[in-house]
Amino acid sequence: MSKYCIIVDDLAVDRQLAARYLQAAGYQTSLARSSKQATEQLQHALTSYQPSQILLLLDLNLPNDPALQQVVASSLAGANLALQLQIQIANGSLPQLAIVALTALSASEVHQTAIAFGCDAVLEKPATPDLAQRIEQALAASNQQAPIGSQALLNILRLRLLAPTPSPALSEEDLTKALLQLHRQGLVGLGASHLAKYLFPHSTSDYQRGLQTQAKIATVIREALQLNVLETLAILEGEFVHLQAPQAQAEHLHLSKSEYYRRRKEAIRQLYHILAEARA
């Protein structure tokens, strides 16, 4: 049975080297320099190959990928593509297929996060003549052991960071209003907001609900920053956690007022997608 590999790497020399070794082992290959090309080639491959014949070989570091650079650290862009594909697999819009990372990054935390995002295995560059054998051995090993990292981490990444169906009971405007109430009335104001009531409907006082909401948002932001994903959220840490006014935040970050609010709007959009699935 012939095998088909989509090789995703922003460096042409690395794509070509991996293709050469896989072709020598009997693979058909296609080369993609971006997530957009990879998803297009995957859809085309599914018209000619069975899912069990298809492999995605992903570089993790895709610093110039326009579809991913806005939402994750460049060193995890390839893993974020794996996460997006795994969500499609989970909701039935894509069949199950193998995803392997091939990376020059050697830090164990990077490898663990890539596995949590949905890569079946992680191999280190460079591609070598035995690349096909390395892939097959890594996939066989991944089928025999539990994924690296905790189930809690997996849930955070798959359910929070890319929540597929935001709740109609919560809107981005609710987050903006909650911030305004926090600035005007402190934790009591935050606790009286629709956001806080959505997250903690059973709390007994606005102050308690405000504390709980602030703690949840702080946890979400810090989890994302620790995993080097959704870095834009850092801009909200000053306002939600440290209670800094927007103008003070803009000055602290050396940003113009318009640029600060542009980034703030994007961060609120990301936080909304996380919190829409985070009701206590």
Phi, psi and omega per residue, in radians:
M1 nan 2.128 -3.123
S2 -1.212 2.646 -3.136
K3 -2.067 2.642 -3.073
Y4 -2.248 2.219 -3.108
C5 -2.129 2.231 3.000
I6 -1.694 2.044 -3.074
I7 -1.760 2.041 -3.056
V8 -1.941 1.968 -3.125
D9 -2.759 2.438 -3.141
D10 -1.363 -0.232 -3.140
L11 -1.754 2.088 -3.082
A12 -1.050 -0.699 -3.089
V13 -1.115 -0.636 3.126
D14 -1.269 -0.662 3.072
R15 -1.050 -0.824 -3.059
Q16 -1.186 -0.647 3.133
L17 -1.142 -0.810 3.117
A18 -1.092 -0.713 3.142
A19 -1.088 -0.721 -3.113
R20 -1.051 -0.800 -3.094
Y21 -1.243 -0.639 3.133
L22 -1.252 -0.666 3.088
Q23 -1.097 -0.653 3.110
A24 -1.123 -0.434 3.126
A25 -1.624 0.105 3.060
G26 1.761 0.073 3.123
Y27 -1.393 2.542 2.792
Q28 -1.523 2.480 -3.075
T29 -2.332 2.713 2.914
S30 -2.372 2.670 -3.023
L31 -2.014 2.321 3.129
A32 -2.281 2.354 3.122
R33 -1.749 -0.036 -3.101
S34 -2.589 2.888 3.100
S35 -1.117 -0.614 3.136
K36 -1.098 -0.837 3.103
Q37 -1.076 -0.701 -3.109
A38 -1.097 -0.787 -3.123
T39 -1.190 -0.619 3.078
E40 -1.130 -0.768 -3.140
Q41 -1.178 -0.579 3.102
L42 -1.133 -0.788 3.117
Q43 -1.065 -0.687 3.105
H44 -1.168 -0.738 -3.118
A45 -1.090 -0.609 -3.107
L46 -1.189 -0.243 3.072
T47 -1.441 -0.273 -3.058
S48 -2.119 -0.332 -3.061
Y49 -2.211 2.672 2.981
Q50 -1.287 2.599 3.137
P51 -0.952 -0.611 -3.136
S52 -1.170 -0.277 3.123
Q53 -1.571 -0.199 -2.989
I54 -1.747 2.389 3.079
L55 -2.271 2.372 2.955
L56 -1.814 2.175 3.094
L57 -1.930 1.915 -2.950
L58 -1.947 2.308 2.855
D59 -1.329 2.470 3.125
L60 -1.439 -0.548 -3.048
N61 -1.665 1.780 -3.130
L62 -2.168 1.278 -2.984
P63 -1.148 -0.357 -3.072
N64 -1.897 0.236 -3.112
D65 -1.352 1.945 -3.056
P66 -1.137 -0.433 -3.105
A67 -1.391 -0.295 -3.016
L68 -2.108 -0.378 -3.008
Q69 -1.157 -0.360 -3.135
Q70 -1.362 -0.368 -2.968
V71 -2.017 -0.220 -3.116
V72 -2.545 2.826 2.974
A73 -1.068 2.525 -3.072
S74 -1.039 -0.523 -3.119
S75 -1.231 -0.182 3.129
L76 -2.081 0.189 -3.073
A77 -1.078 -0.732 3.119
G78 -1.110 -0.669 3.094
A79 -1.160 -0.597 3.107
N80 -1.156 -0.603 3.033
L81 -1.078 -0.737 3.090
A82 -1.053 -0.717 3.125
L83 -1.081 -0.780 3.122
Q84 -1.064 -0.720 3.125
L85 -1.174 -0.685 -3.138
Q86 -1.152 -0.597 3.082
I87 -1.145 -0.699 3.085
Q88 -1.147 -0.645 3.076
I89 -1.125 -0.737 -3.108
A90 -1.142 -0.621 -3.123
N91 -1.605 0.099 3.012
G92 1.530 0.057 -3.137
S93 -1.485 -0.187 3.019
L94 -2.337 2.564 3.037
P95 -1.369 2.851 3.104
Q96 -1.149 2.318 3.084
L97 -2.610 2.867 -3.052
A98 -1.476 2.403 3.108
I99 -2.286 2.107 -3.128
V100 -2.182 2.348 3.066
A101 -1.607 2.426 3.024
L102 -2.189 1.927 -2.927
T103 -2.414 2.661 3.020
A104 -1.519 -0.129 -3.139
L105 -1.402 2.228 -3.035
S106 -1.896 -0.111 -3.094
A107 -1.100 2.328 -3.091
S108 -1.106 -0.555 -3.141
E109 -1.137 -0.635 3.116
V110 -1.141 -0.767 3.131
H111 -1.105 -0.739 -3.133
Q112 -1.122 -0.724 3.138
T113 -1.163 -0.676 3.104
A114 -1.067 -0.714 3.089
I115 -1.122 -0.757 -3.140
A116 -1.112 -0.600 3.119
F117 -1.214 -0.404 3.099
G118 2.321 0.027 3.031
C119 -1.239 2.397 3.130
D120 -1.324 -0.465 -3.136
A121 -2.793 2.800 3.109
V122 -2.248 2.195 3.075
L123 -2.023 2.628 3.129
E124 -1.659 2.478 3.022
K125 -1.219 2.780 0.144
P126 -1.496 2.868 2.946
A127 -1.106 2.413 -3.105
T128 -2.181 2.877 -3.114
P129 -0.968 -0.449 3.129
D130 -1.655 0.443 -3.069
L131 -0.980 -0.777 -3.126
A132 -1.042 -0.733 3.130
Q133 -1.158 -0.707 3.115
R134 -1.067 -0.733 3.131
I135 -1.097 -0.835 -3.103
E136 -1.101 -0.692 3.121
Q137 -1.171 -0.713 -3.137
A138 -1.148 -0.706 3.119
L139 -1.178 -0.685 3.102
A140 -1.107 -0.722 3.128
A141 -1.160 -0.660 -3.118
S142 -1.171 -0.452 3.121
N143 -1.379 -0.212 -3.062
Q144 -1.862 -0.069 -3.093
Q145 -2.408 2.783 3.115
A146 -1.201 2.618 3.107
P147 -1.042 2.598 3.060
I148 -1.178 2.472 3.116
G149 1.636 2.827 -3.051
S150 -1.431 2.745 3.063
Q151 -1.114 -0.539 3.110
A152 -1.082 -0.734 3.115
L153 -1.094 -0.752 3.131
L154 -1.041 -0.750 3.137
N155 -1.144 -0.702 3.116
I156 -1.021 -0.835 -3.064
L157 -1.198 -0.821 -3.009
R158 -1.402 -0.582 -3.064
L159 -1.695 -0.566 -3.105
R160 -1.586 -0.901 -2.954
L161 -1.211 -0.495 3.095
L162 -2.318 0.972 3.130
A163 -0.978 2.052 -2.993
P164 -1.311 -0.436 -3.072
T165 -2.326 1.498 3.120
P166 -0.974 2.535 -3.074
S167 -1.332 2.344 3.071
P168 -1.185 -0.229 3.135
A169 -1.354 -0.137 -3.134
L170 -2.358 2.458 -3.138
S171 -2.249 2.864 3.064
E172 -1.061 -0.609 3.122
E173 -1.088 -0.567 3.105
D174 -1.097 -0.638 3.108
L175 -1.203 -0.723 3.113
T176 -1.084 -0.754 3.123
K177 -1.140 -0.658 3.124
A178 -1.109 -0.700 3.080
L179 -1.074 -0.762 3.141
L180 -1.090 -0.760 3.120
Q181 -1.144 -0.606 3.086
L182 -1.125 -0.767 -3.140
H183 -1.156 -0.609 -3.062
R184 -1.459 -0.671 -2.988
Q185 -2.242 0.172 3.113
G186 1.212 -2.644 -3.058
L187 -1.160 -0.516 3.086
V188 -1.127 -0.739 3.100
G189 -1.125 -0.727 3.097
L190 -1.082 -0.734 -3.124
G191 -1.160 -0.417 3.117
A192 -1.489 -0.111 -3.076
S193 -1.290 2.764 3.091
H194 -1.096 -0.630 3.107
L195 -0.988 -0.874 -3.104
A196 -1.131 -0.700 3.140
K197 -1.198 -0.544 3.070
Y198 -1.177 -0.763 -3.079
L199 -1.333 -0.650 -3.043
F200 -2.305 1.235 -3.046
P201 -1.200 -0.280 -3.037
H202 -1.831 0.095 3.118
S203 -1.167 2.635 -2.998
T204 -1.578 -0.251 -3.138
S205 -2.585 2.750 3.109
D206 -1.102 -0.661 -3.125
Y207 -1.125 -0.808 3.117
Q208 -1.076 -0.752 3.140
R209 -1.123 -0.649 3.098
G210 -1.112 -0.754 3.093
L211 -1.066 -0.789 -3.126
Q212 -1.119 -0.716 -3.136
T213 -1.159 -0.777 3.107
Q214 -1.055 -0.742 -3.132
A215 -1.142 -0.724 3.133
K216 -1.105 -0.795 -3.129
I217 -1.122 -0.729 3.106
A218 -1.047 -0.727 3.134
T219 -1.123 -0.795 -3.141
V220 -1.047 -0.807 -3.111
I221 -1.116 -0.784 -3.089
R222 -1.208 -0.625 3.055
E223 -1.047 -0.800 -3.123
A224 -1.109 -0.724 -3.114
L225 -1.234 -0.645 3.108
Q226 -1.107 -0.563 -3.138
L227 -1.572 0.061 3.135
N228 1.063 0.594 3.106
V229 -2.184 2.704 -3.141
L230 0.870 0.907 -3.068
E231 -1.098 -0.386 3.120
T232 -1.022 -0.462 -3.124
L233 -1.077 -0.370 -3.110
A234 -1.010 -0.488 -3.096
I235 -1.161 -0.427 3.135
L236 -1.506 -0.254 -3.112
E237 -1.082 -0.712 3.136
G238 -1.072 -0.701 -3.097
E239 -1.373 -0.886 -3.058
F240 -1.313 -0.670 -3.002
V241 -1.668 -0.782 -3.070
H242 -1.737 0.008 3.054
L243 1.030 0.623 3.081
Q244 -1.465 2.489 3.090
A245 -1.248 2.652 -3.137
P246 -0.947 -0.733 -3.121
Q247 -1.109 -0.728 3.113
A248 -1.132 -0.676 3.096
Q249 -1.103 -0.778 -3.141
A250 -1.062 -0.758 3.127
E251 -1.150 -0.716 3.133
H252 -1.078 -0.642 -3.115
L253 -1.580 0.022 -3.141
H254 1.014 0.790 3.130
L255 -2.032 2.585 3.002
S256 -1.185 2.815 -3.137
K257 -1.041 -0.756 -3.111
S258 -1.162 -0.712 3.134
E259 -1.190 -0.676 3.115
Y260 -1.071 -0.808 -3.103
Y261 -1.224 -0.498 3.051
R262 -1.129 -0.818 3.128
R263 -1.180 -0.647 3.120
R264 -1.080 -0.733 3.129
K265 -1.083 -0.737 3.110
E266 -1.135 -0.696 3.131
A267 -1.143 -0.688 3.102
I268 -1.112 -0.692 3.102
R269 -1.058 -0.766 3.139
Q270 -1.155 -0.756 -3.132
L271 -1.123 -0.650 3.093
Y272 -1.019 -0.807 -3.122
H273 -1.107 -0.516 3.101
I274 -1.327 -0.877 -3.024
L275 -1.275 -0.356 3.134
A276 -1.054 -0.423 3.115
E277 -1.898 0.225 -2.962
A278 -1.960 0.461 3.115
R279 -1.044 2.345 -3.101
A280 -1.201 nan nan
